[in-house]
């Protein structure tokens, strides 16, 4: 479950939310999203979705003192969640080198775009060699990037 939550979360609020949800809770300040993942028992997916929405609304209200806007909800069976955890679906990934080739720029330019361009995709992780992006996000950026080739002229 993902909810829009633009404010920072105090440690006490986080702990209270964890006591009520008992799952994985991650707040992403950059995207202003709060991600919640937990298991619950239900007779079917529809009941699970209803219970999860109700449980989240109650927990968010009690811990954060406000209603957060639900932006996404994914309900899967326990078997499907375990299978995804143990054998994630393959994704085409890119580091700076692959992104540079895709964008036809240098690795240094990709690093610069990563740090400065507001529309450049966010990495899904980091390894020793640097950030890792989905190929889809880099290609999407490339399609909408208003590129100005060459060095900027000094007036």
Secondary structure, DSSP 8 states (H G I E B T S, - for coil): -EEE--S---HHHHHHHHHHH-SEEEEETTTTEEEEE-----SSHHHHHHHHHHHHHHHHHHHHSS--EEEE-----HHHHHHHHHS-----EE-HHHHHHHHTS-HHHHHHHHHH-TTS---SEEETTEEEEEHHHHHHHHHH-----S-----
